Amino acid sequence: MDSSGDFASLPLAEPAPPSLVPDAVSHRPVFSVEVATAPRFRSLAAEWRRLVRRCAEPNVFMEPAVAGAMYTATETPLHVLLAWSRRGGEEAVLIGVWLLVVGRPSSRLPIRTLEAPCNSLTFLGSPVLDRDHAVEALSAMLDAVAQHSALPKLICANQIAMDGAVYAALVGAAGRRGFRIVEIERRQRARLDAPVAGQAAPALPVSSKRRAELRRHRKRLAEQGELRQISSRKPEEVSAAFQEFLDLEAAGWKGRKSRRGRAIRNAPPLCAFAQTMIVGLARDGCAGIETLRLDGRAIAMNIWLRSGRTAFGWKMAYDEAYAKWGPGSLLMEATTETAFADGTIDTIDSCNRDTSAALAQIWPERREIADLLIDVSPGGSLRGRLTALSETLFRHGRGVARRTYKTHVKPVYLRALARLTAEPRSGAGKQGKTDG
């Protein structure tokens, strides 16, 4: 198996979907779910692409390449829920995919749960569902979890879009089966929609002053050397560019010890997963890297992902030596101006946690996101209620701590640091004046 997560050399780990017996009189479709492994999912590439074309909401973090990266680069147990529909004597049709991992709640309560998305480098947990059978697919999926003897009965469905068809289908499916859904946390993140018909570029709410500033920055950078934007699309190009991205990110603020190793390269298991995922997505035509180069040196890099008609802004890094010229902003402006050029993208999801990110200042639209706890025990269970309470209190406490730090602790620290660094200089100045 190569580093892209290609399973061509592996035998299928799961049998074909079970034989279904349709209603001979009404010819109504019959729905079933198999709990599969990543190699089995990878073998269904053609069926998956057909599902993406007719899905209610695309999600790049449910792509086969992501499952492949989890399988080859981590030791995390991955369960792929595959929902099928069959009518009469026709072949079964794939109508739903949901990647779930076994983990624990963010409060670290000692309870096993199923979780989506898979890890800290994936940013949307919604299943991919046929828009005409979304409720049926999710009903079958929740039933499969409830009836599976080895799977936890609690699902932490994180980063679910609240304004989409998948959330509505989830509520409908849980209601049908008497399962309990608890909203743990809700927030918003930035997105950018395609321009209306007749516009050549998205109407970004950027002032003329800001645009003039970006033009000046581009001009100043161009005075330093040859300034070029390079697009990497082929898997080998993306692989090489990704290694360069890891170095660039680690050299910046995310790589400092004070940030507790938030750079991808500082976490070897996540680094292996990311490399495998990005190259695998590039192999499937679902990833690319934009690079702003000055005399051949990367000073800003942006990794984007794509599934269906939605693009996802995965990661960005820039050279802090050029920070005063805003290379990251220049690259993002160029990327967003060209993203909708061929008419194949409807929206770009920023993948940011919330509106505190920089993109929220320039992208007007918002995507409402929620973290949900689904208890597939009919009527709910004591374990589910305990987990919901623990998660809610933990998230609330963490939010209060963050706001307190930003509002009260950080300003005091910065003022104290400014005084400490200013006093030696002022003291030296006075001494010099006295000596004179």
C-alpha positions in Angstrom: 0.0 0.0 0.0 1.4 3.4 -0.9 1.3 6.6 1.2 -1.9 7.8 -0.6 -4.1 5.3 1.1 -4.7 3.3 -2.1 -6.1 -0.1 -1.3 -5.6 -1.7 -4.8 -3.3 -4.4 -3.4 -5.5 -5.4 -0.5 -8.4 -7.9 -0.4 -11.8 -6.6 0.6 -12.2 -6.8 4.3 -16.0 -6.9 4.2 -18.5 -8.9 2.0 -20.8 -7.2 -0.4 -24.0 -5.6 1.0 -26.5 -8.2 2.3 -29.1 -9.5 0.0 -32.4 -7.6 0.4 -35.9 -8.9 -0.2 -38.0 -6.1 -1.7 -41.8 -5.8 -1.3 -43.0 -7.7 -4.4 -46.3 -6.0 -4.4 -45.4 -2.3 -3.9 -41.8 -2.5 -5.1 -40.9 -0.1 -2.3 -37.1 0.3 -1.8 -35.6 -1.7 1.1 -32.9 -0.1 3.1 -30.0 -1.7 4.9 -26.6 -0.8 6.5 -23.3 -2.6 6.6 -20.6 -1.7 9.1 -17.6 -1.8 6.9 -13.8 -1.1 7.0 -11.8 1.4 5.1 -10.6 -1.1 2.4 -14.2 -2.0 1.7 -15.2 1.6 1.4 -12.2 2.3 -0.9 -13.4 -0.4 -3.3 -16.7 1.5 -3.8 -15.1 4.5 -5.5 -17.5 4.6 -8.4 -20.6 4.2 -6.1 -19.2 7.0 -3.9 -18.7 9.5 -6.7 -22.3 8.9 -7.8 -23.5 9.5 -4.3 -21.5 12.8 -4.1 -23.2 14.0 -7.2 -26.7 13.6 -5.7 -25.9 14.1 -2.0 -27.8 16.5 0.3 -24.6 18.1 1.6 -21.0 17.2 0.5 -18.4 16.6 3.2 -14.7 16.1 2.1 -13.9 14.6 5.5 -16.0 11.6 4.7 -14.1 10.9 1.5 -12.5 7.4 0.9 -9.0 9.0 1.1 -9.8 10.1 4.7 -10.8 6.6 5.6 -7.7 5.4 4.0 -5.5 7.7 6.0 -7.2 6.6 9.2 -6.6 3.0 8.3 -3.0 3.3 7.2 -1.6 6.0 9.4 -3.3 5.7 12.8 -4.3 3.0 15.2 -7.8 4.4 15.7 -10.6 1.9 15.1 -12.7 3.2 12.2 -16.2 2.1 11.4 -17.7 3.0 8.0 -21.5 3.0 7.9 -22.7 2.3 4.4 -26.4 2.7 3.8 -27.9 0.8 0.8 -31.2 0.9 -1.0 -32.6 -1.7 -3.4 -35.9 -1.7 -5.3 -37.3 -4.9 -7.0 -34.6 -6.8 -8.8 -32.3 -3.8 -9.2 -28.8 -3.6 -7.9 -28.3 -2.0 -4.5 -27.6 1.7 -4.6 -25.3 3.5 -2.1 -27.4 6.2 -0.3 -25.3 7.1 2.7 -21.7 7.1 4.2 -20.7 8.0 7.7 -17.2 7.6 9.1 -17.1 7.0 12.9 -14.3 6.4 15.3 -14.4 5.0 18.8 -13.3 7.5 21.4 -14.3 9.4 24.5 -16.2 12.7 25.1 -14.1 15.9 25.2 -14.8 16.1 28.9 -12.8 12.8 29.2 -15.6 11.0 31.0 -14.6 7.3 31.0 -17.3 6.3 28.6 -16.8 4.9 25.1 -18.5 6.8 22.3 -18.6 6.9 18.5 -17.3 10.2 17.1 -17.4 12.2 13.9 -15.4 13.8 12.5 -12.4 11.5 12.9 -9.8 13.7 14.6 -8.5 17.2 15.2 -7.6 17.7 11.5 -11.1 17.0 10.2 -13.7 19.7 10.5 -17.2 18.5 9.6 -18.9 15.5 11.1 -22.0 15.2 8.9 -22.7 12.0 7.0 -23.0 12.1 3.2 -26.6 11.2 2.2 -28.7 10.8 -0.9 -30.9 13.9 -0.9 -33.9 11.8 -1.9 -33.4 9.2 0.9 -31.7 11.2 3.7 -34.1 10.3 6.5 -34.3 6.6 5.5 -30.5 6.3 5.3 -30.0 7.9 8.7 -32.7 5.8 10.2 -31.0 2.7 9.0 -27.6 3.9 10.2 -28.9 4.7 13.7 -30.6 1.3 13.9 -27.4 -0.4 12.8 -25.5 1.3 15.7 -28.3 0.4 18.2 -28.3 -3.3 17.1 -24.5 -3.8 16.8 -23.2 -5.6 19.8 -19.7 -4.2 19.7 -20.5 -0.5 19.0 -21.1 2.2 21.7 -24.6 3.5 21.8 -23.7 7.2 22.1 -22.6 9.2 19.0 -20.7 12.5 19.4 -21.7 14.1 16.1 -19.6 17.2 16.1 -19.5 20.1 13.7 -22.9 19.4 12.1 -24.3 22.2 9.9 -27.5 23.4 11.5 -29.0 25.0 8.4 -28.7 22.1 6.1 -30.7 19.1 5.0 -28.6 16.6 7.0 -29.4 18.1 10.4 -33.1 18.0 9.5 -32.8 14.4 8.4 -31.0 13.5 11.6 -33.7 15.0 13.7 -36.4 13.2 11.7 -34.6 9.9 11.8 -34.1 10.1 15.6 -37.7 11.0 16.1 -38.8 8.0 14.1 -36.9 5.7 16.3 -37.4 7.4 19.7 -33.7 8.2 20.0 -32.5 11.2 22.0 -30.5 14.1 20.5 -28.9 16.8 22.8 -27.3 19.9 21.5 -24.0 20.4 23.4 -22.6 23.5 21.8 -23.5 25.9 18.9 -21.3 28.4 17.1 -20.8 30.0 13.7 -17.9 30.0 11.2 -17.3 31.9 8.0 -18.1 30.7 4.6 -18.0 32.4 1.1 -20.7 31.8 -1.4 -20.4 31.9 -5.2 -21.2 35.2 -6.9 -24.6 35.7 -8.3 -25.1 35.3 -12.0 -23.3 37.9 -14.1 -20.7 38.7 -11.5 -17.1 37.8 -12.4 -15.9 37.5 -8.8 -17.5 37.2 -5.3 -18.5 40.5 -3.9 -16.2 40.5 -0.8 -17.0 43.2 1.8 -13.5 44.6 1.5 -13.2 48.4 1.6 -11.5 50.3 -1.2 -8.9 51.3 1.4 -8.2 47.6 2.2 -7.9 46.7 -1.5 -5.5 49.6 -2.0 -3.4 48.4 1.0 -3.3 44.9 -0.5 -2.1 46.3 -3.8 0.7 48.2 -2.0 1.7 45.1 -0.2 1.9 43.1 -3.4 3.9 45.9 -5.0 6.4 46.1 -2.1 6.8 42.3 -2.1 7.4 42.4 -5.9 10.2 44.9 -5.3 12.0 42.3 -3.1 12.2 39.8 -6.0 10.1 37.7 -8.3 6.6 37.2 -6.9 4.6 34.2 -8.3 1.6 32.2 -7.3 2.0 28.4 -7.9 -0.8 25.9 -8.0 0.0 22.2 -7.1 -2.6 19.7 -8.3 -0.8 16.4 -9.2 -0.3 14.0 -6.3 3.5 14.2 -6.6 3.4 18.0 -6.7 1.0 18.1 -3.7 3.2 15.7 -1.7 6.3 17.8 -2.2 4.4 21.0 -1.5 2.9 19.6 1.7 6.3 18.9 3.1 7.2 22.5 2.4 4.0 23.5 4.1 4.9 21.5 7.2 8.2 23.3 7.5 6.7 26.7 7.0 4.0 26.1 9.6 6.5 24.7 12.2 8.7 27.8 11.7 5.9 30.1 12.7 3.9 30.8 15.8 2.3 27.3 15.8 5.7 25.7 16.1 6.7 27.5 19.3 6.8 25.6 22.5 4.4 28.2 24.0 1.8 27.0 21.6 2.1 23.4 22.9 3.2 22.0 19.6 0.1 22.9 17.5 2.1 22.7 14.3 1.2 19.4 12.5 4.9 18.4 12.3 5.1 18.5 16.1 2.6 15.6 16.4 4.0 12.6 14.4 0.8 10.5 14.4 -1.3 13.4 13.1 1.5 14.3 10.7 1.4 10.9 9.1 -2.4 11.0 8.9 -2.3 14.5 7.3 0.3 13.5 4.7 -1.6 10.4 3.7 -4.9 12.2 3.6 -3.8 15.1 1.5 -2.0 13.0 -1.1 -4.9 10.6 -1.2 -7.3 13.4 -1.8 -5.1 14.9 -4.4 -5.0 11.5 -6.2 -8.9 11.6 -6.2 -8.8 15.2 -7.5 -10.1 16.6 -4.2 -7.1 18.6 -2.9 -4.6 21.2 -4.0 -2.1 23.6 -2.6 -1.6 27.3 -3.5 1.8 28.8 -2.9 3.0 32.4 -3.0 6.7 32.4 -3.8 9.3 35.1 -3.6 12.3 34.3 -5.7 11.2 30.6 -5.4 10.9 30.6 -1.6 7.4 29.9 -0.2 6.2 32.9 1.9 2.5 31.8 2.1 0.7 28.5 1.5 -2.9 27.6 1.4 -4.3 24.0 1.3 -7.8 23.6 0.0 -10.0 20.5 -0.2 -13.0 19.8 -2.3 -16.0 17.4 -2.5 -18.8 17.9 -4.9 -19.5 21.6 -5.4 -18.1 22.6 -2.0 -14.5 23.7 -1.3 -13.0 23.6 2.2 -10.2 25.9 3.4 -8.1 23.3 5.3 -4.9 25.0 6.5 -2.8 28.1 5.8 0.7 29.2 6.8 3.0 32.1 6.1 6.6 33.3 6.6 6.5 35.6 9.6 9.6 37.5 8.2 7.2 39.0 5.6 4.3 39.5 8.0 4.1 43.3 7.5 3.2 42.7 3.9 0.4 40.2 4.7 1.4 37.4 2.3 -1.3 35.2 3.7 -4.0 37.8 2.9 -2.6 38.3 -0.6 -2.7 34.6 -1.3 -6.2 34.2 0.1 -7.5 37.1 -2.0 -6.0 35.5 -5.1 -7.4 32.1 -4.2 -10.9 33.3 -3.6 -11.0 35.4 -6.8 -10.2 32.3 -8.8 -12.1 29.6 -6.9 -15.5 30.4 -8.6 -14.0 31.0 -12.0 -15.2 27.8 -13.7 -18.6 27.7 -12.1 -18.0 24.3 -10.4 -17.9 25.6 -6.8 -21.0 26.9 -5.0 -19.4 27.7 -1.6 -16.2 27.7 0.4 -16.3 26.5 4.0 -13.6 28.2 6.1 -13.3 25.2 8.4 -12.6 27.6 11.3 -13.8 26.8 14.7 -15.8 30.0 15.1 -16.0 33.7 14.1 -12.9 34.7 16.0 -10.8 33.6 13.0 -9.4 36.2 10.6 -11.6 35.0 7.7 -14.7 36.0 9.5 -13.7 39.6 9.2 -13.8 39.5 5.4 -16.2 36.7 4.5 -19.8 37.8 4.9 -21.7 34.5 5.1 -21.9 32.3 8.2 -22.4 28.6 8.6 -24.0 27.6 11.9 -22.4 24.6 13.4 -23.4 22.4 16.4 -21.9 19.6 18.4 -24.6 16.9 19.1 -24.9 13.9 21.3 -27.1 11.1 19.9 -28.3 8.4 22.3 -29.5 5.4 20.2 -31.1 3.8 23.3 -34.9 4.2 22.8 -36.0 7.0 25.0 -32.4 7.8 26.1 -30.3 6.2 28.8 -28.8 7.2 32.1 -25.3 7.0 30.5 -26.4 9.3 27.8 -27.9 11.9 30.2 -24.7 11.8 32.3 -22.5 12.3 29.2 -24.7 15.2 28.0 -24.5 16.9 31.3 -20.8 16.4 31.6 -20.1 17.7 28.1 -22.4 20.7 28.5 -20.7 21.7 31.8 -17.2 21.1 30.4 -17.8 23.2 27.3 -19.4 26.0 29.3 -16.5 26.1 31.7 -13.9 26.0 28.9 -15.7 28.9 27.2 -15.8 31.0 30.4 -12.1 30.3 30.8 -11.3 31.4 27.3 -13.3 34.6 27.6 -11.7 35.4 30.9 -8.3 34.9 29.6 -8.9 37.1 26.5 -10.7 39.8 28.4 -8.8 40.1 31.6 -5.6 38.0 31.8 -4.0 38.6 28.4 -4.4 42.4 28.5 -2.8 42.6 32.0 0.0 40.4 30.9 0.7 42.4 27.8 0.7 45.7 29.7 3.1 44.3 32.3 5.4 42.9 29.6 5.4 46.3 27.9 6.4 48.1 31.1 9.1 45.6 31.8 10.6 46.0 28.4 10.3 49.8 28.4 11.8 50.4 31.8 15.3 49.3 31.0 15.4 51.5 27.9 14.1 54.5 29.8 16.5 53.9 32.6 19.4 53.7 30.2 18.3 56.9 28.6 18.2 58.7 31.9 21.7 57.4 32.8 23.0 58.5 29.5 21.6 62.0 30.0 23.1 62.2 33.5 26.5 61.0 32.3 26.4 63.6 29.6 
